């Protein structure tokens, strides 16, 4: 059994970060002192003196950034690595040897929900986010009816997030100070009049309760899915959502690879958010999302790693490379940094997660070792290369510490909230049970 460590003991009541070098919300490198009380940054000045009984953290040799946001994940999925190589999404789980292995793994996950093994798989997956400086996730799950244990895992590890309840809004599961809930519109191949009515009912129930949780769906990820929805309804998924009152600022659309100009204009006009998953889209063969066209419409873009490959730093670099391939569009590295941080605050309403370092913001902070590969860091009037070097050169193991909601989740690469050794040992046992190494 994996026992979480006492999270209350890890809360910082009063803390002063001295010799702080941080990236502010204008993408500049700033030096100063940061004061944290409970879960908030309360003051930032060029210099601050410690208060009585205030913990002092010396941040020399570190670069401080907002904890990152991965806005599309399916937990647990690490057991599935490599099982989908060179296979189109439409062919998954067919009757080939590879397809039968996929079905075996999916069946194992579905049947193990609620077990200690499933709990281990969830914690093992969440460790990979902590270790690369991610503090906020949008969790869409992998196994059926697993949202309660996913929320439990996020709370144990110490991450913030949105947990997708799909249409089970009466699950009895409560939101917390760090977890909110979302609902889901079925994907194109599963969408029919009954499931659409159920999605509308769930959304109506949420809104009538006075809350405004995100509603999400995988939207036009592949050409086959676009053909599917056009065959069923004669309109695109985006237009179908609009017609049924399911498109707006609270809507989160994953992938959007096969959108056309009309879809993009509609998404922009209704203020929906789009989750860009460039690495996932590439390895699955789905194609490339029209990123620049969406930015030109003012659509807020956030980033997601999606499935199997969860290096958000790689995802940021892939996004930047896509922008560069479009030429001098006026969009660059600062927009990518915003996609991985501040834009995600729109999902959570700004109170739960903001993705910025400033007074009044949640204390969600990653501390990065200033390795030589980041140098030289040039910050002068009219020019800065700090964000560029950060995104182009950072590897996940350069993240030394992670704080979420004012609580240390990782210090000196050691996760403080769960027993990493036990999680890793149990995970290897499960992997060997299911597959031969």
N, C-alpha and C positions, 0 to 999 in steps of 0.2 A: 504494500500500500504506500502511496506517495502522500506525505503529509506536508501541507504548505506551512511555511514559517509564519510567525505572527506578524501580519502586515501593520498592525497598529504601532508596534515598536519601531517600525522603519520610517514613520512620519517625521518630517522635519518641522518643528513648531516655529523656531526662529533660526534663520541661517543667513549668513553673509558670504557671498562669493566675491572674493577679492582677486585683483589682477585679472579680471575677466576681459577676454577679447571675444566679442560676439558679433554676429551678423544681425543688423537691425532690419526693420521693415522697409528700409529704402535700399537694401542690399549692400550697405557699407559696413566695413569693419570698424568697430567702435571699441574703445578701451574704457573700463570703468569698474564700478562695483554694483552688484545686484543683490538686493535684499528680498528674501522669501519668507513669507509667513503662511504656515499651513499649506494650502494648495495653490497659492498665488504669488506672483511677482508683485511686490508692493512699492518698490522704489528702485530707480536706477540713477546713479550719479557718477560723476568723474571720480569721486572718492567718498567713502563712508566709513565711519568709525564703528567698531563693534559695540553692540548693546550688551548690558550685563546678561550673562548666561546665554548669549547668542553663539551658536556654532559658527566657526569661521572655516571656509573651504578655500584653499589657495589654488587658483586655476592657472598658475603660470605653466607654460608649455602646452596649453590646451586651446582649442578653438571651440567656441560655444555656439550651437545652432539650435533652432527649435526641434523638438522631437518630430520625426517624420511621420507621414500618414500614408498607409497602404490601403487604398480605397476599394479593393476587390480581392478577396481571398476565399478559398474553399478549404476549410479545416475539417478533419485531417486528410492530407493528401500525399505525405512523404512516401508512403508505401507504394504509391502508384508511379514513381519516377521511372521513366524509360519504357513504360508499358504501351505508350501511344506513339512511339517513334514511327515516322514515315507513314502514318495512317490518317486519312481525312476524318474530320470530326463526324461526318455523316456515317462513317463506317465503324465507329467505335462499337465494341461489344458484338461484333458479327460472329460467325461460326468458325473463323480461323483459329489457329493455335493462339495467336496474339489476342484475338477477341475473347477467347474463353478465359485467358489469364486476366484480362480486364474485368470480365464478369465475376470471376472468383474473388478478386480484390474488392470490387464494389459490394458484393454480397457479404463479404466478411465485415466490412465497415458498417453496413446497414444492420447486420445481425448482432454487432457487438456494442451498439449504443447502450449506454447505461452501465457498462461493465468497467472494471478497473483498467482493463487493457485499453478501452476506448479513451478513458481519462488520460492514460499515459500518452497515447497518440496525440491527443489535443495539446497537452503540455509540451511535448517534444516539438510540435509544430510552432507553438508560440515562442519557444526559446529562440528560434531563428530570427524572429522579428526584433526581440529585445537586443540581440547581439549586433544588430546593424543600426540601432538608434531609432527604431520605429516606436512611437508611443500611442498611435491611434490607428485602428483598422476598421474596415467594413467587412463583416463576417457573413458570408453567404452559405457556409456549411458545405459538407460533402455527403454526409449520411442523412437519411430521412429522420425527421423528428429529433434532431440532436441539439436544438437551439439552447435548451436549458443547460446541458453540460458544457456547451461552448461558452455561454455566459459565465458559468462557474470557473472555467479555465482562464478566461480573461481576467476575472477578478482575482484569482489566485496568483497569476503571473504579475498582475499589476498594470495591465494595459487598459486604455480607454477604447471604446468602440461602439459601433452600431451592430446589433445582432438581428439578422433577418429571420422573422417569425413566419415568413411566407404568408399564408392567410389565417394562421392560427392566432388571431388577436385575443382570443379568450383563453389563452394557455394558462393563465394564473401567474405567469412569470412577471415579476416587478422590475421596473427600471430602477437604476441606482444613480449615485452621483457620478459614476464613470461609464455607465452603459445605458444606451437608449435602444429602442426597438424600431424595426422597419417592417414593412409588408412588401409583397412581391406579386408582380404580374407574370404568369407563366410564359415560358419562351414559345416561340412561334410554332414549333412542332407539337406543343402540348396545349396550345390555346384553342379553346372552342367556346361557344356561347355560355355554357355552364361555368367554366373556369373563369371566364371574363366577368360574369355576374358575381362570382365569389370574390374576385379581386376588388371589384367596385364596392361590394358589401363590406369587405375588410377595411377599405380606405374610408368609407363613410362612417364606420364605427369608430375609427381613430379620430377623425375630424370632429364627430359629435361629442367626443369626450373632452374636447378642448385642447387636444394635443395635435401636433403636426409632425408625425414621424415620417422619415423618408419612405418613398415607395420606389421600388427598383425592378429592373429586368435586364436580361441579356438582350440587347436590341440590335437586330440586323447584323449579327456577328459574321455570318457567312452568306454566300450567294444562295445556297440551298434554303436557308431560313427566309431570305427575302422572297424567293419564289413560293415558299410554303404559305406565307402570310398573304401574298398577292392572290394566290389561288383560292384561299379561304374567304378573304374579305374584299379583295379588289383594291385595297389601299395598303400603304406601308404600315409597319408597326408604329412609327411615330404618329402618323395620321390617325390610326385607330385609337391610340392613347389620347390624342387631342379630342376626338369625337366623344370619348367616354369620360371626359373630365379627369383623366389620370396624368396629364402633362402639366407641369408647373415647376415653381422653384423648389418644391420638395421631391421632385422626381430625379432619380439617379439612373442613368442609362449606361450600361456596360458595353464596351467595344465600338458599336456604331460604325463598323467597317463598310457596310453596304448601304449607307445613306446616300441620297442624291441631294441636289441643290435645294429642292423644295423641302425635304426633311430638315436640312440644316437651317433653313430660314425659319421653319416652324419651331425647332428646338430653341433657337435664339429668341424668337418672339415671345415664347412662353417661359423663358428663364430656367429651363431644366439644366441640370449638370450632366456632364459626360465624363466617364471614366476611360482614360486611354490606357491600353495594355499592349504596348508595342512589342515587347519580347514574346508574350503569349501569342499575340496575333501572328508573329513571324514563325514560331516553331509549329503552330497548329496549321499554318498555311491559309489562315482566314483572309489575309491581305493587309492592306495599310489603310488606317483611318484617315480621312481628309482633314488633318490637324489644322493646317493653316486656314482653310476655308471656315472652319469652326471658330478659330480665334478671330477672324475678320468679322464674324457675326456677333462677337462679344460673348460667346458661350463660355461659362466657367469650366475649365478642364482640370480634373484631378487625375492622379496616376494609380494604377493597380498592377500587381504582379500576377494575379488571377490563379494560376494552377501550376503546380509542380516546380516552377522556377521562381524563387521568391527573393531575388536580390534586387531591392528597390534602387540601389545605386546604379546597377546595370540598366534598369528601366529608365532612370533619369538620363543616363548617357544616350540610350537608344532614342529617346524623345528629342534630345538636343541634335543628334545626328540627322533625324528626320527633318527638323527645322533647317539645318544647314543644307540639306539636299534640295530644299525649295528655293535656295538663293537668299538674297538680302531682303527678307520679307518684313523686317522691323521687329520680328520676334526672336528672342534668343535665350541665353542662359538664365537670365533673371526670371523669365516666364516659366521656365522649367522648374526652378527652385520654388516658385509660387505654387505650381501644380502639386508639388510634393509636400507643401506645408500649408500656407495660409488659405488657399482655396478650399481645403478640406473643412475649414471652419464653417463654411456655408452649409455643409451637410448637418453639422451638429448645432446649428443656430448660434454659434459663437460663444456660448457659455461653457460648453463641455470641453472643446478644443479650439484653439485659435491659430496655432502654427506660427506664432510670432514671439519675439522677446521684447516685451515692453511692460511698463508698469500697468497693473490691472489684469494682465493676461494670466491664464493658468500656468503654473510652473511645470511645463512639459519641456524638458531640456535634455539635449544630448551633448556630451563632452568628447571632443575628438582630439586625439594626439596630433600635435603639429609635427608631422614627419617631414623629412626633407623633400619628399615628392610633391608636397604642397607649395614649396617655395620656388621663386620668391613671391611673397604676398605684397602686392603693390596697391596702396590706397592713397590717392592724392586727388586734389580737386580736378574734376572732369574725367577721372579714370579710376577703375578698380578691376583687378583680375581675381578677387578673392572668391567670388561665387563660381567663376569659371574653373579655377584650380580645384576648388572643393569638389565639384561634381565630376570633373574629368579625371581626377586622380585618387579619390577616396576609395579605399577598400573597407568592407565591413569590419575587419578586425582592428581598424584604427579607432573605432568607437570604444572609449575607455569606460565611460560612466553613462547611465541613463536615469533620469528622474522623471516621473510621471505624477502629476497632481501633488507635487511637493514631496514625493516619497521616493527614496532610492530604490530602484528596481535592479540596477547593476552598478557595482563599484569595482574598478580595476579588472573588468571583464568577468567578474564573478556575479552571477545572478543571486540575489539575496532573498527572493520570495519563495523559491522552491528548491528542493535538493536536486541539483543538476545531475549529479552522479547517479542517483537512483533512477531518475527519468531516463537517462541514456542507457543504463543497464537493462531496464525493463523494455525499452524500445528495441534493443538488439535481440532480446529474447522473442519478442513478438515477430520481428522481421524474419528470424530464422524459422519460426514456427510456420509462417505462411510461405516463405520462399527458401530455396537453397542458395546460400551465399556463393 
